[in-house]
Amino acid sequence: MSRGFVKEGDQEEAPIIPPRAELPPGVTNYVTAAGYQALLEEKQTLEKEQKNLPHDNETERRRASMEIDGRLKLLNERIQSARVIDLDNQPRDEVRFGAIVTFKKDKDQLKFQIVGVDEADIKKKKIAFMAPIAKALIGTKKGETAEFKLGKQIEKLKILDISYP
């Protein structure tokens, strides 16, 4: 049927689907085992939400279903592209993906785990391997100093400890 025969009030706008954390084209989607499990749990949660949508308003149900479909599509792409890194195989004396790094910046002592982009959460002290500070830390060893460019300033990060969960 031609769009000319549809009432304006009957036209639905496509829902806005929030994008997932950015992963540049060509970059491998590294994840920890815990991060991969979290992606699978998120998928189960979305699938349950979709099955339990309310039936009282068909328009709202359709909109909610379209939003969940969009989120599931993005999530499934991430799950398909995920490459789980076995942290037991990481070198214990060097900062690599999955490492929990304790370092000194100026007078502050900081501690972060380097994780996948979907796992990153600064409140949980987890930073994405794509973050500039993570890139500066990767490859360093305990006792070494990494240089991290912050604007025009170069910060020195002294590695105090490296561990893996």
MIVOVO-391586 format. One record per atom (N, C-alpha, C): residue number from 1; chain; atom name; y negated, x negated, z. Coordinates in nm, 4 decimals. Example, Ala and Ser with C-alpha at 12.3 -4.5 7.8 and 13.67 -1.06 7.14 Angstrom:
# MIVOVO-391586
  resi  chain  name         y         x         z
     1      A     N    0.5690   -1.3190    0.7800
     1      A    CA    0.4500   -1.2300    0.7800
     1      A     C    0.3300   -1.3200    0.7800
     2      A     N    0.2250   -1.2850    0.7080
     2      A    CA    0.1060   -1.3670    0.7140
     2      A     C   -0.0030   -1.2900    0.7870
//
This chain:
# MIVOVO-391586
  resi  chain  name         y         x         z
     1      A     N    0.1163   -0.0845    0.0000
     1      A    CA    0.0000    0.0000    0.0000
     1      A     C   -0.1233   -0.0896    0.0000
     2      A     N   -0.2269   -0.0479   -0.0710
     2      A    CA   -0.3512   -0.1233   -0.0778
     2      A     C   -0.4204   -0.1214    0.0577
     3      A     N   -0.4881   -0.2313    0.0924
     3      A    CA   -0.5615   -0.2383    0.2189
     3      A     C   -0.6746   -0.1359    0.2213
     4      A     N   -0.7148   -0.0849    0.1057
     4      A    CA   -0.8213    0.0136    0.0985
     4      A     C   -0.7838    0.1453    0.1624
     5      A     N   -0.6561    0.1706    0.1802
     5      A    CA   -0.6106    0.2963    0.2367
     5      A     C   -0.5754    0.2852    0.3853
     6      A     N   -0.6121    0.1734    0.4470
     6      A    CA   -0.5829    0.1541    0.5887
     6      A     C   -0.7119    0.1702    0.6669
     7      A     N   -0.7090    0.2505    0.7724
     7      A    CA   -0.8272    0.2698    0.8557
     7      A     C   -0.8606    0.1388    0.9272
     8      A     N   -0.9915    0.1134    0.9438
     8      A    CA   -1.0316   -0.0107    1.0089
     8      A     C   -0.9734   -0.0225    1.1478
     9      A     N   -0.9643    0.0849    1.2219
     9      A    CA   -0.9107    0.0822    1.3568
     9      A     C   -0.7631    0.0473    1.3599
    10      A     N   -0.6931    0.0628    1.2467
    10      A    CA   -0.5503    0.0339    1.2409
    10      A     C   -0.5211   -0.1136    1.2138
    11      A     N   -0.6235   -0.1891    1.1770
    11      A    CA   -0.6015   -0.3297    1.1447
    11      A     C   -0.5940   -0.4120    1.2731
    12      A     N   -0.4892   -0.4908    1.2833
    12      A    CA   -0.4721   -0.5747    1.4014
    12      A     C   -0.5104   -0.7173    1.3677
    13      A     N   -0.5768   -0.7797    1.4622
    13      A    CA   -0.6101   -0.9201    1.4455
    13      A     C   -0.4931   -1.0032    1.4934
    14      A     N   -0.4667   -1.1110    1.4229
    14      A    CA   -0.3601   -1.2015    1.4650
    14      A     C   -0.4009   -1.2651    1.5977
    15      A     N   -0.3059   -1.2784    1.6900
    15      A    CA   -0.3405   -1.3383    1.8190
    15      A     C   -0.3728   -1.4870    1.8037
    16      A     N   -0.4537   -1.5364    1.8935
    16      A    CA   -0.4870   -1.6782    1.8941
    16      A     C   -0.3805   -1.7489    1.9779
    17      A     N   -0.3113   -1.8414    1.9141
    17      A    CA   -0.2047   -1.9154    1.9806
    17      A     C   -0.2608   -2.0516    2.0228
    18      A     N   -0.2637   -2.0799    2.1530
    18      A    CA   -0.3155   -2.2103    2.1943
    18      A     C   -0.2265   -2.3229    2.1433
    19      A     N   -0.2868   -2.4287    2.0901
    19      A    CA   -0.2051   -2.5395    2.0386
    19      A     C   -0.1390   -2.6162    2.1527
    20      A     N   -0.0317   -2.6841    2.1208
    20      A    CA    0.0347   -2.7710    2.2177
    20      A     C   -0.0422   -2.9028    2.2216
    21      A     N   -0.0089   -2.9889    2.3137
    21      A    CA   -0.0732   -3.1201    2.3229
    21      A     C   -0.0601   -3.1912    2.1881
    22      A     N   -0.1634   -3.2620    2.1500
    22      A    CA   -0.1652   -3.3257    2.0180
    22      A     C   -0.0638   -3.4393    2.0075
    23      A     N    0.0058   -3.4387    1.8970
    23      A    CA    0.0971   -3.5471    1.8614
    23      A     C    0.0649   -3.5796    1.7161
    24      A     N   -0.0008   -3.6943    1.6924
    24      A    CA   -0.0427   -3.7270    1.5559
    24      A     C    0.0749   -3.7308    1.4577
    25      A     N    0.0492   -3.6983    1.3313
    25      A    CA    0.1555   -3.7023    1.2302
    25      A     C    0.2200   -3.8404    1.2244
    26      A     N    0.3509   -3.8422    1.2151
    26      A    CA    0.4243   -3.9671    1.2038
    26      A     C    0.4577   -4.0338    1.3358
    27      A     N    0.4058   -3.9807    1.4477
    27      A    CA    0.4340   -4.0387    1.5788
    27      A     C    0.5573   -3.9689    1.6358
    28      A     N    0.6522   -4.0484    1.6829
    28      A    CA    0.7750   -3.9943    1.7402
    28      A     C    0.7432   -3.9190    1.8686
    29      A     N    0.8065   -3.8043    1.8859
    29      A    CA    0.7866   -3.7205    2.0040
    29      A     C    0.8808   -3.7656    2.1157
    30      A     N    0.8450   -3.8739    2.1828
    30      A    CA    0.9266   -3.9242    2.2932
    30      A     C    0.9132   -3.8319    2.4136
    31      A     N    1.0250   -3.8074    2.4809
    31      A    CA    1.0252   -3.7282    2.6033
    31      A     C    1.1253   -3.7870    2.7016
    32      A     N    1.1006   -3.7637    2.8289
    32      A    CA    1.1989   -3.7998    2.9305
    32      A     C    1.3021   -3.6874    2.9350
    33      A     N    1.4141   -3.7103    2.9991
    33      A    CA    1.5161   -3.6052    3.0130
    33      A     C    1.4572   -3.4857    3.0877
    34      A     N    1.3768   -3.5129    3.1903
    34      A    CA    1.3130   -3.4050    3.2659
    34      A     C    1.2148   -3.3279    3.1778
    35      A     N    1.1436   -3.3992    3.0931
    35      A    CA    1.0496   -3.3342    3.0018
    35      A     C    1.1209   -3.2464    2.9009
    36      A     N    1.2343   -3.2930    2.8512
    36      A    CA    1.3127   -3.2147    2.7561
    36      A     C    1.3657   -3.0888    2.8239
    37      A     N    1.4129   -3.1026    2.9471
    37      A    CA    1.4625   -2.9878    3.0221
    37      A     C    1.3500   -2.8870    3.0439
    38      A     N    1.2289   -2.9350    3.0712
    38      A    CA    1.1140   -2.8459    3.0903
    38      A     C    1.0827   -2.7688    2.9623
    39      A     N    1.0957   -2.8338    2.8464
    39      A    CA    1.0745   -2.7642    2.7193
    39      A     C    1.1776   -2.6520    2.7012
    40      A     N    1.3035   -2.6807    2.7335
    40      A    CA    1.4092   -2.5794    2.7209
    40      A     C    1.3861   -2.4626    2.8174
    41      A     N    1.3409   -2.4942    2.9378
    41      A    CA    1.3116   -2.3886    3.0357
    41      A     C    1.1931   -2.3038    2.9911
    42      A     N    1.0930   -2.3671    2.9324
    42      A    CA    0.9779   -2.2930    2.8796
    42      A     C    1.0236   -2.1971    2.7705
    43      A     N    1.1151   -2.2424    2.6861
    43      A    CA    1.1687   -2.1570    2.5796
    43      A     C    1.2414   -2.0363    2.6392
    44      A     N    1.3238   -2.0594    2.7407
    44      A    CA    1.3955   -1.9483    2.8050
    44      A     C    1.2980   -1.8483    2.8655
    45      A     N    1.1925   -1.8989    2.9285
    45      A    CA    1.0926   -1.8122    2.9895
    45      A     C    1.0246   -1.7250    2.8841
    46      A     N    0.9862   -1.7847    2.7719
    46      A    CA    0.9220   -1.7086    2.6641
    46      A     C    1.0169   -1.6045    2.6060
    47      A     N    1.1437   -1.6417    2.5885
    47      A    CA    1.2418   -1.5471    2.5354
    47      A     C    1.2626   -1.4292    2.6310
    48      A     N    1.2622   -1.4561    2.7618
    48      A    CA    1.2749   -1.3481    2.8611
    48      A     C    1.1522   -1.2580    2.8569
    49      A     N    1.0331   -1.3206    2.8478
    49      A    CA    0.9091   -1.2428    2.8390
    49      A     C    0.9147   -1.1487    2.7198
    50      A     N    0.9644   -1.1996    2.6073
    50      A    CA    0.9690   -1.1190    2.4862
    50      A     C    1.0650   -1.0002    2.5019
    51      A     N    1.1776   -1.0239    2.5670
    51      A    CA    1.2744   -0.9151    2.5878
    51      A     C    1.2224   -0.8106    2.6851
    52      A     N    1.1333   -0.8509    2.7756
    52      A    CA    1.0860   -0.7610    2.8806
    52      A     C    0.9440   -0.7095    2.8584
    53      A     N    0.8983   -0.7091    2.7340
    53      A    CA    0.7642   -0.6568    2.7066
    53      A     C    0.7606   -0.5076    2.7381
    54      A     N    0.6497   -0.4598    2.7927
    54      A    CA    0.6400   -0.3167    2.8263
    54      A     C    0.6451   -0.2287    2.7008
    55      A     N    0.6997   -0.1106    2.7153
    55      A    CA    0.7165   -0.0182    2.6019
    55      A     C    0.6111    0.0920    2.5986
    56      A     N    0.5189    0.0959    2.6948
    56      A    CA    0.4244    0.2070    2.7033
    56      A     C    0.3140    0.2043    2.5978
    57      A     N    0.2781    0.0889    2.5447
    57      A    CA    0.1729    0.0798    2.4429
    57      A     C    0.2254   -0.0057    2.3277
    58      A     N    0.2580    0.0579    2.2172
    58      A    CA    0.3195   -0.0120    2.1039
    58      A     C    0.2271   -0.1195    2.0447
    59      A     N    0.0972   -0.0929    2.0387
    59      A    CA    0.0028   -0.1905    1.9836
    59      A     C   -0.0016   -0.3160    2.0704
    60      A     N   -0.0121   -0.2972    2.2006
    60      A    CA   -0.0140   -0.4120    2.2922
    60      A     C    0.1180   -0.4870    2.2885
    61      A     N    0.2275   -0.4131    2.2780
    61      A    CA    0.3600   -0.4762    2.2709
    61      A     C    0.3700   -0.5631    2.1449
    62      A     N    0.3221   -0.5100    2.0331
    62      A    CA    0.3274   -0.5842    1.9066
    62      A     C    0.2412   -0.7101    1.9137
    63      A     N    0.1207   -0.6982    1.9719
    63      A    CA    0.0322   -0.8145    1.9858
    63      A     C    0.0956   -0.9218    2.0757
    64      A     N    0.1492   -0.8785    2.1887
    64      A    CA    0.2126   -0.9731    2.2813
    64      A     C    0.3330   -1.0399    2.2156
    65      A     N    0.4084   -0.9622    2.1399
    65      A    CA    0.5254   -1.0165    2.0716
    65      A     C    0.4845   -1.1200    1.9662
    66      A     N    0.3755   -1.0919    1.8932
    66      A    CA    0.3268   -1.1871    1.7936
    66      A     C    0.2812   -1.3174    1.8606
    67      A     N    0.2176   -1.3058    1.9766
    67      A    CA    0.1721   -1.4257    2.0474
    67      A     C    0.2926   -1.5077    2.0943
    68      A     N    0.3920   -1.4417    2.1511
    68      A    CA    0.5109   -1.5128    2.1982
    68      A     C    0.5838   -1.5767    2.0803
    69      A     N    0.5935   -1.5040    1.9685
    69      A    CA    0.6569   -1.5615    1.8483
    69      A     C    0.5866   -1.6895    1.8054
    70      A     N    0.4538   -1.6877    1.8065
    70      A    CA    0.3762   -1.8061    1.7680
    70      A     C    0.3980   -1.9224    1.8632
    71      A     N    0.3985   -1.8922    1.9926
    71      A    CA    0.4219   -1.9972    2.0924
    71      A     C    0.5635   -2.0525    2.0801
    72      A     N    0.6614   -1.9649    2.0552
    72      A    CA    0.7999   -2.0100    2.0380
    72      A     C    0.8150   -2.0987    1.9148
    73      A     N    0.7437   -2.0643    1.8084
    73      A    CA    0.7508   -2.1445    1.6860
    73      A     C    0.7020   -2.2877    1.7142
    74      A     N    0.5877   -2.3006    1.7802
    74      A    CA    0.5346   -2.4333    1.8137
    74      A     C    0.6277   -2.5072    1.9098
    75      A     N    0.6810   -2.4355    2.0070
    75      A    CA    0.7714   -2.4962    2.1040
    75      A     C    0.9002   -2.5435    2.0385
    76      A     N    0.9562   -2.4612    1.9501
    76      A    CA    1.0796   -2.5003    1.8808
    76      A     C    1.0588   -2.6244    1.7945
    77      A     N    0.9410   -2.6366    1.7338
    77      A    CA    0.9108   -2.7569    1.6565
    77      A     C    0.9127   -2.8799    1.7467
    78      A     N    0.8569   -2.8665    1.8673
    78      A    CA    0.8564   -2.9780    1.9621
    78      A     C    0.9979   -3.0114    2.0084
    79      A     N    1.0762   -2.9085    2.0358
    79      A    CA    1.2139   -2.9320    2.0809
    79      A     C    1.2932   -3.0023    1.9708
    80      A     N    1.2762   -2.9556    1.8472
    80      A    CA    1.3487   -3.0159    1.7342
    80      A     C    1.3104   -3.1616    1.7120
    81      A     N    1.1832   -3.1942    1.7356
    81      A    CA    1.1363   -3.3306    1.7086
    81      A     C    1.1515   -3.4246    1.8289
    82      A     N    1.1935   -3.3697    1.9435
    82      A    CA    1.2017   -3.4506    2.0654
    82      A     C    1.3059   -3.5613    2.0543
    83      A     N    1.2677   -3.6774    2.1020
    83      A    CA    1.3609   -3.7899    2.1112
    83      A     C    1.3642   -3.8320    2.2578
    84      A     N    1.4735   -3.7948    2.3243
    84      A    CA    1.4866   -3.8226    2.4675
    84      A     C    1.5145   -3.9714    2.4885
    85      A     N    1.4351   -4.0334    2.5735
    85      A    CA    1.4517   -4.1744    2.6071
    85      A     C    1.5275   -4.1839    2.7388
    86      A     N    1.6371   -4.2567    2.7363
    86      A    CA    1.7166   -4.2786    2.8568
    86      A     C    1.6466   -4.3856    2.9410
    87      A     N    1.5900   -4.3440    3.0528
    87      A    CA    1.5121   -4.4365    3.1351
    87      A     C    1.5987   -4.5429    3.2012
    88      A     N    1.7284   -4.5188    3.2096
    88      A    CA    1.8191   -4.6203    3.2664
    88      A     C    1.8291   -4.7427    3.1754
    89      A     N    1.7954   -4.7245    3.0474
    89      A    CA    1.8039   -4.8358    2.9522
    89      A     C    1.6721   -4.9119    2.9355
    90      A     N    1.5687   -4.8699    3.0068
    90      A    CA    1.4399   -4.9383    2.9959
    90      A     C    1.4435   -5.0671    3.0786
    91      A     N    1.3774   -5.1733    3.0301
    91      A    CA    1.3739   -5.2991    3.1062
    91      A     C    1.2987   -5.2774    3.2380
    92      A     N    1.3574   -5.3190    3.3470
    92      A    CA    1.3005   -5.2940    3.4798
    92      A     C    1.1782   -5.3804    3.5103
    93      A     N    1.1597   -5.4875    3.4362
    93      A    CA    1.0494   -5.5788    3.4669
    93      A     C    0.9298   -5.5614    3.3739
    94      A     N    0.9325   -5.4562    3.2916
    94      A    CA    0.8258   -5.4376    3.1931
    94      A     C    0.7864   -5.2906    3.1858
    95      A     N    0.6570   -5.2662    3.1651
    95      A    CA    0.6082   -5.1291    3.1519
    95      A     C    0.6493   -5.0753    3.0152
    96      A     N    0.7266   -4.9696    3.0169
    96      A    CA    0.7704   -4.9015    2.8953
    96      A     C    0.7593   -4.7520    2.9186
    97      A     N    0.7979   -4.6752    2.8187
    97      A    CA    0.7965   -4.5295    2.8303
    97      A     C    0.8793   -4.4887    2.9519
    98      A     N    0.8258   -4.3993    3.0331
    98      A    CA    0.8955   -4.3490    3.1508
    98      A     C    0.8652   -4.4251    3.2778
    99      A     N    0.8026   -4.5418    3.2658
    99      A    CA    0.7752   -4.6245    3.3840
    99      A     C    0.6737   -4.5579    3.4761
   100      A     N    0.6949   -4.5808    3.6035
   100      A    CA    0.5946   -4.5458    3.7039
   100      A     C    0.5245   -4.6777    3.7347
   101      A     N    0.3965   -4.6824    3.7027
   101      A    CA    0.3212   -4.8072    3.7121
   101      A     C    0.2160   -4.7973    3.8220
   102      A     N    0.2178   -4.8942    3.9110
   102      A    CA    0.1132   -4.9050    4.0119
   102      A     C    0.0267   -5.0235    3.9689
   103      A     N   -0.1030   -5.0000    3.9586
   103      A    CA   -0.1934   -5.1055    3.9143
   103      A     C   -0.3262   -5.0957    3.9872
   104      A     N   -0.3975   -5.2054    3.9821
   104      A    CA   -0.5276   -5.2123    4.0473
   104      A     C   -0.6353   -5.2169    3.9406
   105      A     N   -0.7335   -5.1291    3.9556
   105      A    CA   -0.8493   -5.1266    3.8655
   105      A     C   -0.9715   -5.1381    3.9555
   106      A     N   -1.0419   -5.2478    3.9428
   106      A    CA   -1.1518   -5.2805    4.0347
   106      A     C   -1.0944   -5.2835    4.1765
   107      A     N   -1.1428   -5.1974    4.2624
   107      A    CA   -1.0924   -5.1941    4.4008
   107      A     C   -0.9939   -5.0799    4.4228
   108      A     N   -0.9739   -4.9992    4.3204
   108      A    CA   -0.8862   -4.8822    4.3322
   108      A     C   -0.7425   -4.9158    4.2936
   109      A     N   -0.6491   -4.8619    4.3701
   109      A    CA   -0.5076   -4.8738    4.3345
   109      A     C   -0.4640   -4.7395    4.2777
   110      A     N   -0.4094   -4.7411    4.1581
   110      A    CA   -0.3677   -4.6193    4.0893
   110      A     C   -0.2187   -4.6251    4.0579
   111      A     N   -0.1588   -4.5068    4.0429
   111      A    CA   -0.0162   -4.4997    4.0125
   111      A     C    0.0061   -4.3829    3.9167
   112      A     N    0.0676   -4.4133    3.8016
   112      A    CA    0.0954   -4.3115    3.7013
   112      A     C    0.2336   -4.3329    3.6418
   113      A     N    0.2916   -4.2249    3.5929
   113      A    CA    0.4137   -4.2359    3.5126
   113      A     C    0.3743   -4.2132    3.3681
   114      A     N    0.4292   -4.2922    3.2776
   114      A    CA    0.4023   -4.2787    3.1344
   114      A     C    0.5102   -4.1878    3.0754
   115      A     N    0.4664   -4.0726    3.0218
   115      A    CA    0.5591   -3.9691    2.9758
   115      A     C    0.5204   -3.9167    2.8374
   116      A     N    0.5945   -3.8180    2.7884
   116      A    CA    0.5658   -3.7550    2.6604
   116      A     C    0.4411   -3.6680    2.6660
   117      A     N    0.3895   -3.6317    2.5500
   117      A    CA    0.2639   -3.5565    2.5443
   117      A     C    0.2750   -3.4186    2.6100
   118      A     N    0.3906   -3.3549    2.6015
   118      A    CA    0.4064   -3.2229    2.6633
   118      A     C    0.4254   -3.2319    2.8141
   119      A     N    0.4625   -3.3484    2.8642
   119      A    CA    0.4856   -3.3688    3.0073
   119      A     C    0.3598   -3.4121    3.0810
   120      A     N    0.2634   -3.4646    3.0076
   120      A    CA    0.1441   -3.5230    3.0696
   120      A     C    0.0708   -3.4195    3.1550
   121      A     N    0.0358   -3.4620    3.2750
   121      A    CA   -0.0377   -3.3767    3.3681
   121      A     C   -0.1035   -3.4693    3.4698
   122      A     N   -0.2318   -3.4876    3.4574
   122      A    CA   -0.3029   -3.5829    3.5420
   122      A     C   -0.2906   -3.5455    3.6895
   123      A     N   -0.2801   -3.4154    3.7201
   123      A    CA   -0.2652   -3.3723    3.8601
   123      A     C   -0.1328   -3.4197    3.9187
   124      A     N   -0.0324   -3.4359    3.8328
   124      A    CA    0.0990   -3.4839    3.8772
   124      A     C    0.1132   -3.6344    3.8564
   125      A     N    0.0018   -3.6977    3.8200
   125      A    CA   -0.0026   -3.8427    3.7954
   125      A     C    0.0921   -3.8842    3.6826
   126      A     N    0.0892   -3.8034    3.5752
   126      A    CA    0.1689   -3.8324    3.4562
   126      A     C    0.0741   -3.8389    3.3377
   127      A     N    0.0797   -3.9519    3.2642
   127      A    CA   -0.0075   -3.9676    3.1484
   127      A     C    0.0779   -3.9843    3.0230
   128      A     N    0.0263   -3.9332    2.9132
   128      A    CA    0.0978   -3.9409    2.7857
   128      A     C    0.1007   -4.0839    2.7333
   129      A     N    0.2107   -4.1187    2.6697
   129      A    CA    0.2241   -4.2537    2.6135
   129      A     C    0.1199   -4.2799    2.5065
   130      A     N    0.0578   -4.1755    2.4559
   130      A    CA   -0.0469   -4.1882    2.3532
   130      A     C   -0.1849   -4.2170    2.4136
   131      A     N   -0.1994   -4.1974    2.5443
   131      A    CA   -0.3289   -4.2180    2.6096
   131      A     C   -0.3681   -4.3662    2.6021
   132      A     N   -0.4945   -4.3942    2.5794
   132      A    CA   -0.5391   -4.5344    2.5687
   132      A     C   -0.4987   -4.6212    2.6879
   133      A     N   -0.5061   -4.5680    2.8091
   133      A    CA   -0.4693   -4.6486    2.9259
   133      A     C   -0.3194   -4.6792    2.9255
   134      A     N   -0.2363   -4.5823    2.8813
   134      A    CA   -0.0916   -4.6052    2.8718
   134      A     C   -0.0632   -4.7122    2.7676
   135      A     N   -0.1323   -4.7047    2.6551
   135      A    CA   -0.1133   -4.8057    2.5496
   135      A     C   -0.1482   -4.9452    2.6006
   136      A     N   -0.2510   -4.9540    2.6861
   136      A    CA   -0.2905   -5.0837    2.7409
   136      A     C   -0.1847   -5.1369    2.8378
   137      A     N   -0.1199   -5.0482    2.9110
   137      A    CA   -0.0218   -5.0887    3.0116
   137      A     C    0.1148   -5.1229    2.9526
   138      A     N    0.1531   -5.0535    2.8460
   138      A    CA    0.2868   -5.0733    2.7882
   138      A     C    0.3030   -5.2182    2.7406
   139      A     N    0.4156   -5.2773    2.7815
   139      A    CA    0.4470   -5.4148    2.7424
   139      A     C    0.4095   -5.5180    2.8470
   140      A     N    0.3351   -5.4772    2.9500
   140      A    CA    0.2976   -5.5720    3.0538
   140      A     C    0.4057   -5.5811    3.1611
   141      A     N    0.3979   -5.6876    3.2397
   141      A    CA    0.4946   -5.7115    3.3479
   141      A     C    0.4208   -5.7202    3.4799
   142      A     N    0.4973   -5.7066    3.5875
   142      A    CA    0.4406   -5.7149    3.7221
   142      A     C    0.3664   -5.8480    3.7374
   143      A     N    0.2444   -5.8388    3.7903
   143      A    CA    0.1624   -5.9578    3.8097
   143      A     C    0.0673   -5.9850    3.6946
   144      A     N    0.0950   -5.9283    3.5785
   144      A    CA    0.0071   -5.9496    3.4628
   144      A     C   -0.1132   -5.8564    3.4686
   145      A     N   -0.2113   -5.8883    3.3867
   145      A    CA   -0.3318   -5.8064    3.3784
   145      A     C   -0.3451   -5.7535    3.2365
   146      A     N   -0.3640   -5.6230    3.2267
   146      A    CA   -0.3865   -5.5589    3.0972
   146      A     C   -0.5358   -5.5332    3.0822
   147      A     N   -0.5822   -5.5404    2.9594
   147      A    CA   -0.7227   -5.5092    2.9336
   147      A     C   -0.7313   -5.3723    2.8687
   148      A     N   -0.8217   -5.2930    2.9221
   148      A    CA   -0.8393   -5.1551    2.8772
   148      A     C   -0.9859   -5.1345    2.8436
   149      A     N   -1.0118   -5.1008    2.7182
   149      A    CA   -1.1507   -5.0824    2.6752
   149      A     C   -1.1936   -4.9390    2.7059
   150      A     N   -1.2979   -4.9291    2.7826
   150      A    CA   -1.3536   -4.8002    2.8216
   150      A     C   -1.4991   -4.7978    2.7760
   151      A     N   -1.5212   -4.7347    2.6605
   151      A    CA   -1.6540   -4.7399    2.6004
   151      A     C   -1.6814   -4.8811    2.5538
   152      A     N   -1.7919   -4.9382    2.5991
   152      A    CA   -1.8246   -5.0766    2.5625
   152      A     C   -1.7756   -5.1749    2.6684
   153      A     N   -1.7230   -5.1214    2.7757
   153      A    CA   -1.6781   -5.2039    2.8867
   153      A     C   -1.5291   -5.2329    2.8759
   154      A     N   -1.4888   -5.3504    2.9198
   154      A    CA   -1.3471   -5.3849    2.9240
   154      A     C   -1.3047   -5.3880    3.0707
   155      A     N   -1.2109   -5.3014    3.1042
   155      A    CA   -1.1574   -5.2928    3.2408
   155      A     C   -1.0329   -5.3793    3.2494
   156      A     N   -1.0125   -5.4412    3.3622
   156      A    CA   -0.8926   -5.5214    3.3859
   156      A     C   -0.8008   -5.4426    3.4780
   157      A     N   -0.6746   -5.4300    3.4361
   157      A    CA   -0.5753   -5.3546    3.5114
   157      A     C   -0.4657   -5.4506    3.5563
   158      A     N   -0.4591   -5.4790    3.6834
   158      A    CA   -0.3596   -5.5727    3.7377
   158      A     C   -0.2350   -5.4932    3.7766
   159      A     N   -0.1211   -5.5293    3.7166
   159      A    CA    0.0050   -5.4589    3.7404
   159      A     C    0.0610   -5.5031    3.8752
   160      A     N    0.0763   -5.4065    3.9669
   160      A    CA    0.1268   -5.4355    4.1003
   160      A     C    0.2746   -5.4037    4.1143
   161      A     N    0.3197   -5.2962    4.0469
   161      A    CA    0.4597   -5.2573    4.0592
   161      A     C    0.5014   -5.1735    3.9388
   162      A     N    0.6282   -5.1843    3.9051
   162      A    CA    0.6883   -5.1074    3.7953
   162      A     C    0.8198   -5.0515    3.8478
   163      A     N    0.8385   -4.9225    3.8318
   163      A    CA    0.9667   -4.8624    3.8697
   163      A     C    0.9973   -4.7491    3.7712
   164      A     N    1.1201   -4.7016    3.7782
   164      A    CA    1.1627   -4.5909    3.6939
   164      A     C    1.2303   -4.4868    3.7820
   165      A     N    1.2057   -4.3588    3.7561
   165      A    CA    1.2663   -4.2554    3.8418
   165      A     C    1.4176   -4.2508    3.8250
//
